[in-house]
Amino acid sequence: MNKIPTKIQLHKQSQQLELHFDGEQFLLPAEFLRVHSPSAEVKGHGPGQAVLQYGKKDVAISKIERAGNYALKLIFDDGHDSGIYTWDYFYELGKNQEKMWREYLENLHNAGKNREKDTSIVKFV
């Protein structure tokens, strides 16, 4: 594919990453990027090994680092920092965002999980 962004901007307040690719513009929320991280921790090491991410509604991007001339490493405030997002992967996320988000919400529902951070208090007696 070899799509290279012409503009990349992190909007700190809304926690959205804005990417421009030859006349196309995508706004990718931090939560969307976190739950679709290309890391092995999320994708697994092979087909069918993906790990459903949940409780990430309020996650934020705390830092962005370049990874050569082909990608960015996103560091999230929940400690996740192992995903290398290539330009092609960013483009794929932007083009398929609506479908991928719908599938993610469906998977959460089917697993009995949600987007909210678990704030339950466990008491030990």
N, C-alpha and C positions, 0 to 999 in steps of 0.2 A: 504494500500500500504506500509506504513512505510519505505519510502526511507529516508535515512539520508545522507547528503552530507559529503564527506571525505575532501573536500577543498572548501573554500569560499574566493574569493578575489575580491575586488573592484578595477577596473582599472580607476583611477581618470581622466586621460587624455581622454580616449575614452568613459568614462561614461558607462562601461559595467560591469555587475556583473558576475564573472566566478564561476560556480558551478560544482563540480565533484561528481558523484554518481556511485560507483562501476564500474569504467571503462568508464562511459559516462561523457562527458563534454559538458556544455552549456554556451554560452555567451549571456547574456540577457541585451540588452540596457536599459538604465534608462527610456527612453521614453516608451518602451514596458512595462516595469514593472509599470510605473505610470498609463498608460491608462488601464492596467489590474489589478489595485489594488483590493484586496479582500475587501476593506472597503465598508461600507454601502453607503457612499457618491458616490461611483462609481457603485457598484453592485445593489444598492437599497436594500429594505427590503423584497423583494419577487420576484417571477418570473415576467419578463416583466417590471421591475422597474429600470433597468440599465440606467445610465446617460452617454451618449456619451461624452468622454473627447476629447477636441481638443485644438490646439495651444500649444502642449506639446513637439514640436520637440527638443527644446534646454534645456529641463528640466534636472536637475542633481540631483544625490543622494548626499545630504550634510552630512548625518549621518546614521549609522546603529547601531541598538541596539538589543541585544538578547531579546527574549521573551520566557523565560523558556528554556527547552531543546528541543523545538519542532518547533521553528519559529524565524523569524527576523522581526523587525519593521523597515521599511525604511522611512527615513525622506527626503523629496524632497525640493529643493530650491524654489519651488512655494508655500511652506507652507503646502503641503499635508503631514500628518503624522499619519493617522488613520488606515492604512492597516497593518494587521499582516499576513505575508507570511509564511505559514507552509512549512515544508520540502516537503510534498506531493504536495502542490500547486506549489512550485518552480519546482519540477520535471515535473508536468503537463504542466507548462508554457514552459519548455525546450523541452519536447517531441512534443508539439503542436504549437511551436512558428511560424513556417511558415504559417500554416493554420489560426491561430488566427490573425496574422499580416495582412494577405490577407483580412480576414473578416473585420478587423478594418478599413483598407483603403477603402474598399467598403462601409462600413457604413458612413465614413466621406464624401465620394463622394456623396452618396445618400442624406445626410443631408445638402449638400452644404457647408460643413465645410472643414478645412484643418489643417495640422500639424503646420503651422506657427503661431507664437504668433501674436495676433492682435495688430498692431502698428498704427492703424488709429488714426488720431487726430480729435477730435470733437470740433468745434468752437461754442461758445455760443455768440450770438449777443445781 
